[in-house]
Amino acid sequence: MALKHVNLSTDVYFVCLNHAMSTDGEEIVGLLVGEVDEANKVAHVSAVVILRRSDKRKDRVEISPEQLSNASTEAERLACILKRPIRVIGWYHSHPKLTVWPSPIDVNTQDSYQLMDDSFIGVIFSVFNEDPNKKGGRIQMTCFQSQTLIDDCNIEKKRLDIPVHLVPSSCISNVCMNALIQLPRFLCQEEQLAYQMTNQVPLDYLTRLHNSSVYIKSMGQIAEVICGPLLKMLEERIINNEIKRKKLQERKKELMARLEQMRKEVDKMKTQEMNANVQPSADSSAATSKPTEENNVPPVCPVESNPLPQNKKDVPECAEASCCETVEKQPNVNEPDKISGDSSSVTMYESVISESDGNAIPKVDKCGVPKEPLSREELHSSSVSQSPNTEENVSVKNSNISAEN
């Protein structure tokens, strides 16, 4: 199955590049661990496994079956740590001072891997390759798969280039950091194994001295090229992490202060809302507690400030009329109350008329505004019309009028 593209994490790229640049005279090899999206045909590389080389040369590298078995076990362990269904999905090796394109041997090796897994990929890093147009060297990377072409009974295997997308990561993962730390250990084990193999055969003193010198030189080179830069890089990362930690602590203090201020403002707003809700409720309760009789009191009309009358002649007719109306508007509990109220009102009118010396009393409304004067007959007729039309009331009024005449 040909993949559409490969997503390679930047921390994995960093480890592979350091591994490729560990030596400029020999090829290195390792395995890529990740998962493959079968639906979208996309491979995601998230870890790397460094292998110990059984044969190392300038133009070829070999690994033992034991190393492949150990790599599969390591991939299963990483799957348990990362809690993801990851497995070995590819391999990588370097081309020091050579072109980045895979050789026919690389294509055949890739084809043998694809027989077991059709989504298996191969990655090549070209390092220490000098650019003729520039003074420095250049680093190149390519990803490929093998494809078989059949033409007139001829079977030909060619490479199929796969696009690679670098996925940025904020920091180096623990898996990649452990692989980077184990890199000097694997290189030292390779040098120790090569030196022990030379001691298995009898050699003269000068040859043994030469082999010992080469071994010491190789160990020194590993310490200088791998351990020194790695230690310096880790120290710089510690310093950067300390600076970031201080900045994050300061940021945390600022956020906590802002959070506390916002909390106080929210509490203050809640208190104001509670006070605003309590005050209208108190006003409404006070308004409902007032007696209902106050609502039934008739409005008082403004009256001009006139001096009080000295005698009965100066009493305005409006006051007498209001008294009569007050008597008439009382509730009619029984019939005798009506009769007494009507007779008293008529008597009051008669007394006022008798004391007026026959003069016409000016008509005044309830507010004290003078109107046209009423004659004595009109006054008697109005009083009779305001009383209820019952036989007893009519008889009482007639008796009063006859008595006056």
VMD Tcl script that draws the C-alpha trace (Angstrom):
set ca {
  {0.00 0.00 0.00}
  {1.52 3.29 -1.09}
  {1.19 6.00 1.54}
  {0.07 9.53 0.72}
  {2.46 11.21 3.15}
  {4.33 10.71 6.43}
  {4.01 12.90 9.54}
  {7.38 12.99 11.31}
  {7.62 14.58 14.74}
  {10.37 17.18 15.18}
  {11.79 15.49 18.29}
  {12.13 12.23 16.31}
  {13.82 14.17 13.51}
  {16.21 15.70 16.07}
  {17.22 12.28 17.46}
  {17.68 10.74 14.00}
  {19.78 13.69 12.83}
  {22.04 13.49 15.90}
  {22.43 9.78 15.33}
  {23.32 10.31 11.66}
  {25.92 12.97 12.50}
  {27.58 10.88 15.20}
  {30.05 9.51 12.66}
  {31.19 10.72 9.24}
  {32.85 7.55 8.00}
  {30.19 4.91 8.67}
  {26.50 4.49 8.14}
  {24.10 4.25 11.06}
  {20.71 2.53 11.27}
  {17.60 2.64 13.45}
  {13.88 1.89 13.47}
  {10.89 4.23 13.36}
  {7.96 3.57 15.70}
  {4.46 4.94 15.23}
  {1.04 4.16 13.80}
  {-0.52 4.06 10.35}
  {-3.93 5.48 9.44}
  {-5.18 2.82 7.03}
  {-8.22 4.85 5.97}
  {-6.30 7.99 5.00}
  {-3.03 6.16 4.17}
  {-0.96 8.38 6.44}
  {1.90 7.25 8.72}
  {2.56 9.04 12.04}
  {6.07 8.58 13.47}
  {6.26 9.37 17.21}
  {9.31 7.45 18.52}
  {12.63 5.99 17.47}
  {14.64 2.92 18.45}
  {18.42 3.03 18.06}
  {20.03 -0.28 17.08}
  {23.52 -1.62 17.52}
  {25.20 -2.35 14.19}
  {26.62 -5.81 13.52}
  {28.53 -4.64 10.43}
  {29.46 -1.02 9.78}
  {31.06 0.25 6.64}
  {31.20 3.42 4.61}
  {28.64 2.27 2.04}
  {26.62 -0.33 3.94}
  {25.29 -1.24 7.37}
  {23.81 -4.42 8.79}
  {21.87 -5.32 11.90}
  {21.44 -8.70 13.48}
  {18.07 -10.51 13.82}
  {18.54 -10.28 17.56}
  {18.43 -6.47 17.31}
  {15.23 -6.60 15.26}
  {13.60 -8.80 17.90}
  {14.70 -6.43 20.64}
  {13.29 -3.51 18.65}
  {9.88 -5.22 18.43}
  {9.90 -5.75 22.19}
  {10.86 -2.11 22.72}
  {7.99 -1.00 20.48}
  {5.54 -3.01 22.57}
  {6.92 -1.41 25.73}
  {6.54 2.06 24.22}
  {2.96 1.22 23.27}
  {2.22 0.49 26.93}
  {3.89 3.74 28.03}
  {2.23 5.97 25.45}
  {-1.07 4.02 25.64}
  {-1.34 4.01 21.88}
  {-1.36 1.14 19.34}
  {2.12 1.89 17.99}
  {4.47 -0.51 16.24}
  {7.55 -0.54 14.04}
  {6.51 1.15 10.79}
  {9.85 2.03 9.16}
  {13.62 2.22 9.28}
  {16.22 4.95 8.73}
  {19.90 5.03 7.92}
  {22.49 7.61 6.88}
  {24.52 8.35 3.77}
  {27.64 10.16 4.98}
  {29.25 12.15 2.18}
  {26.91 10.50 -0.33}
  {23.78 11.47 -2.22}
  {20.42 11.19 -0.52}
  {18.90 8.91 -3.15}
  {18.58 5.24 -2.16}
  {20.86 2.71 -3.77}
  {19.58 -0.51 -5.43}
  {20.52 -2.37 -2.24}
  {18.38 0.04 -0.22}
  {15.45 -0.48 -2.61}
  {15.76 -4.28 -2.35}
  {15.96 -4.09 1.45}
  {12.88 -1.89 1.49}
  {11.03 -4.34 -0.74}
  {11.83 -7.22 1.63}
  {10.40 -5.23 4.55}
  {7.26 -4.40 2.56}
  {6.57 -8.11 2.05}
  {5.73 -8.29 5.77}
  {4.09 -4.85 5.98}
  {3.02 -3.02 2.83}
  {2.94 0.33 4.72}
  {6.59 0.04 5.82}
  {8.68 3.14 4.97}
  {12.37 3.96 4.62}
  {14.10 7.27 5.49}
  {17.60 8.35 4.41}
  {19.67 11.19 5.91}
  {22.46 12.59 3.76}
  {25.04 14.25 6.06}
  {28.53 15.67 5.66}
  {27.77 16.19 2.01}
  {29.57 19.32 0.88}
  {27.80 21.73 -1.44}
  {30.09 22.85 -4.31}
  {28.38 26.24 -4.43}
  {28.76 26.85 -0.70}
  {31.56 26.53 1.79}
  {29.57 24.50 4.33}
  {27.87 21.16 4.03}
  {24.20 20.42 3.65}
  {21.76 17.97 5.19}
  {19.10 16.24 3.13}
  {16.34 13.79 3.98}
  {14.10 11.62 1.84}
  {11.36 9.06 2.47}
  {10.64 6.28 0.00}
  {8.93 2.97 -0.64}
  {9.60 0.23 -3.14}
  {7.35 -0.50 -6.08}
  {7.52 -3.38 -8.53}
  {7.18 -2.71 -12.26}
  {6.53 -5.58 -14.69}
  {7.37 -4.87 -18.34}
  {7.66 -7.66 -20.97}
  {8.55 -10.34 -18.46}
  {11.02 -8.02 -16.77}
  {10.55 -7.29 -13.09}
  {12.07 -4.04 -11.96}
  {12.03 -2.50 -8.50}
  {12.06 1.26 -8.25}
  {11.75 3.75 -5.47}
  {8.55 5.65 -4.79}
  {9.07 8.99 -3.08}
  {6.74 9.72 -0.15}
  {6.21 13.33 1.04}
  {7.33 14.03 4.61}
  {5.62 16.59 6.87}
  {7.46 17.72 10.00}
  {5.04 18.08 12.92}
  {6.29 20.67 15.44}
  {6.47 19.72 19.12}
  {6.87 22.06 22.09}
  {9.53 19.90 23.78}
  {11.35 16.60 23.44}
  {9.24 13.70 24.61}
  {10.52 11.34 27.29}
  {10.82 8.50 24.78}
  {12.98 10.52 22.40}
  {15.04 11.94 25.28}
  {15.80 8.42 26.54}
  {16.81 7.37 23.03}
  {19.10 10.40 22.76}
  {20.72 9.60 26.10}
  {21.26 5.96 25.09}
  {22.99 6.97 21.85}
  {26.50 7.31 23.39}
  {25.99 4.00 25.18}
  {25.22 2.15 21.93}
  {28.22 3.71 20.21}
  {30.50 2.71 23.08}
  {29.14 -0.84 23.01}
  {29.94 -1.07 19.31}
  {33.53 0.05 19.89}
  {33.96 -2.31 22.81}
  {32.64 -5.24 20.77}
  {35.03 -4.45 17.91}
  {38.00 -4.18 20.30}
  {37.16 -7.49 22.02}
  {37.04 -9.29 18.67}
  {40.65 -8.21 17.93}
  {41.83 -9.74 21.19}
  {40.45 -13.17 20.33}
  {43.31 -13.89 17.91}
  {47.01 -13.91 18.80}
  {48.68 -10.70 17.67}
  {52.06 -9.16 18.17}
  {52.65 -6.40 20.66}
  {52.75 -3.58 18.08}
  {49.40 -4.63 16.55}
  {47.74 -4.85 19.96}
  {49.09 -1.40 20.79}
  {47.69 -0.05 17.56}
  {44.25 -1.58 18.23}
  {44.23 -0.13 21.74}
  {45.11 3.30 20.37}
  {42.27 3.11 17.84}
  {39.84 2.09 20.59}
  {40.89 5.00 22.82}
  {40.62 7.41 19.92}
  {37.11 6.17 19.10}
  {35.98 6.56 22.71}
  {37.43 10.06 22.84}
  {35.67 10.96 19.62}
  {32.36 9.72 21.02}
  {32.87 11.83 24.13}
  {33.80 14.88 22.07}
  {31.23 14.57 19.30}
  {28.28 13.06 21.16}
  {28.59 13.39 24.93}
  {29.99 16.95 24.99}
  {27.34 18.59 22.76}
  {24.61 16.49 24.36}
  {25.64 17.57 27.85}
  {25.85 21.20 26.77}
  {22.44 20.97 25.14}
  {20.90 19.50 28.27}
  {22.45 22.23 30.44}
  {21.03 24.91 28.16}
  {17.64 23.26 28.31}
  {17.80 23.28 32.10}
  {18.59 27.01 32.07}
  {15.78 27.70 29.61}
  {13.37 25.61 31.65}
  {14.33 27.55 34.79}
  {13.68 30.86 33.01}
  {10.35 29.59 31.74}
  {9.47 28.36 35.23}
  {10.10 31.82 36.73}
  {8.06 33.49 34.02}
  {5.23 31.06 34.56}
  {5.31 31.67 38.32}
  {5.13 35.43 37.78}
  {2.30 34.94 35.33}
  {0.54 32.73 37.87}
  {0.80 35.45 40.54}
  {-0.63 38.04 38.15}
  {-3.52 35.78 37.22}
  {-4.24 34.95 40.86}
  {-4.27 38.67 41.74}
  {-6.64 39.41 38.86}
  {-8.82 36.50 39.88}
  {-9.01 37.76 43.47}
  {-9.88 41.26 42.26}
  {-12.61 39.92 39.99}
  {-13.96 37.85 42.88}
  {-14.19 40.94 45.09}
  {-15.96 42.87 42.34}
  {-18.45 40.05 41.88}
  {-19.14 39.93 45.63}
  {-19.63 43.70 45.69}
  {-22.06 43.55 42.76}
  {-24.00 40.76 44.46}
  {-24.25 42.83 47.65}
  {-25.52 45.84 45.72}
  {-28.11 43.72 43.93}
  {-29.31 42.26 47.24}
  {-29.65 45.74 48.76}
  {-31.51 46.98 45.70}
  {-33.91 44.03 45.91}
  {-34.51 44.46 49.66}
  {-35.39 48.19 49.46}
  {-38.30 47.84 46.95}
  {-39.71 44.94 48.96}
  {-39.65 47.06 52.14}
  {-41.36 49.95 50.35}
  {-44.05 47.67 48.98}
  {-44.69 46.12 52.42}
  {-44.99 49.58 54.00}
  {-47.43 50.67 51.31}
  {-49.63 47.61 51.81}
  {-49.66 48.08 55.61}
  {-51.54 51.43 55.36}
  {-55.30 51.26 56.22}
  {-57.63 50.93 53.31}
  {-59.88 53.68 54.70}
  {-57.41 56.30 53.53}
  {-58.13 55.37 49.95}
  {-61.87 56.00 50.50}
  {-61.46 59.57 51.79}
  {-62.83 62.02 49.19}
  {-60.44 64.66 47.91}
  {-60.61 68.00 49.64}
  {-61.17 70.92 47.32}
  {-59.17 74.06 47.98}
  {-61.27 76.88 49.48}
  {-60.33 80.50 49.54}
  {-59.23 81.74 52.92}
  {-62.22 83.86 54.02}
  {-62.81 85.07 57.59}
  {-65.08 82.94 59.70}
  {-68.68 84.22 59.85}
  {-69.68 86.00 63.04}
  {-73.32 84.95 62.96}
  {-75.61 82.54 61.23}
  {-76.39 85.04 58.51}
  {-72.84 84.83 57.17}
  {-72.82 81.02 56.90}
  {-72.64 80.14 53.22}
  {-75.19 77.95 51.65}
  {-72.42 75.60 50.36}
  {-71.65 74.50 53.92}
  {-75.33 73.76 54.56}
  {-75.59 71.82 51.33}
  {-72.49 69.75 52.20}
  {-74.02 68.90 55.55}
  {-77.19 67.78 53.87}
  {-75.29 65.66 51.37}
  {-73.31 64.04 54.17}
  {-76.48 63.09 55.94}
  {-78.07 61.72 52.79}
  {-74.99 59.58 51.83}
  {-74.95 57.64 55.10}
  {-75.87 53.98 54.78}
  {-79.64 53.32 55.05}
  {-79.63 50.78 57.82}
  {-83.34 51.19 58.60}
  {-86.24 53.36 57.56}
  {-86.50 55.56 60.69}
  {-82.94 56.78 60.07}
  {-84.00 58.06 56.66}
  {-86.96 59.92 58.05}
  {-84.99 61.57 60.81}
  {-82.21 62.54 58.42}
  {-84.63 64.14 55.95}
  {-86.57 66.06 58.58}
  {-83.39 67.46 60.09}
  {-82.16 68.62 56.72}
  {-85.47 70.36 56.01}
  {-85.49 71.97 59.43}
  {-81.95 73.26 58.86}
  {-82.95 74.81 55.56}
  {-86.00 76.43 57.16}
  {-83.97 77.92 59.97}
  {-81.49 79.42 57.57}
  {-84.25 80.86 55.38}
  {-86.07 82.38 58.31}
  {-82.96 84.18 59.48}
  {-82.02 85.60 56.09}
  {-84.69 88.41 56.31}
  {-86.20 87.43 52.98}
  {-83.01 88.09 51.02}
  {-81.93 85.76 48.22}
  {-79.06 83.48 49.34}
  {-76.25 83.35 46.80}
  {-75.62 79.96 45.27}
  {-72.14 78.70 46.18}
  {-70.58 75.37 45.18}
  {-68.59 73.09 47.43}
  {-65.34 74.86 46.62}
  {-66.70 78.25 47.68}
  {-67.23 79.66 44.20}
  {-70.32 81.91 44.13}
  {-73.06 81.17 41.64}
  {-76.40 82.74 40.78}
  {-78.60 83.41 43.80}
  {-81.47 81.05 44.47}
  {-84.92 82.13 45.46}
  {-86.74 80.73 48.43}
  {-88.99 78.55 46.26}
  {-85.99 77.08 44.34}
  {-84.24 76.32 47.59}
  {-87.31 74.44 48.89}
  {-87.70 72.54 45.63}
  {-84.02 71.46 45.59}
  {-84.22 70.19 49.14}
  {-87.37 68.25 48.33}
  {-85.80 66.71 45.18}
  {-82.67 65.58 47.05}
  {-84.65 63.61 49.64}
  {-85.99 60.12 48.84}
  {-89.48 60.04 47.29}
  {-91.25 58.19 50.03}
  {-94.66 58.98 51.49}
  {-93.30 59.62 54.97}
  {-90.66 62.09 53.74}
  {-93.20 63.98 51.65}
  {-95.59 64.28 54.58}
  {-92.85 65.58 56.84}
  {-91.78 68.22 54.31}
  {-95.34 69.40 53.73}
  {-95.91 69.79 57.43}
  {-92.78 71.89 57.76}
  {-93.75 74.18 54.90}
  {-97.26 74.73 56.27}
  {-95.87 75.55 59.66}
  {-93.64 78.21 58.18}
  {-96.44 79.82 56.26}
}
mol new
graphics top color blue
foreach p $ca { graphics top sphere $p radius 0.5 }
foreach p [lrange $ca 0 end-1] q [lrange $ca 1 end] { graphics top cylinder $p $q radius 0.2 }
display resetview
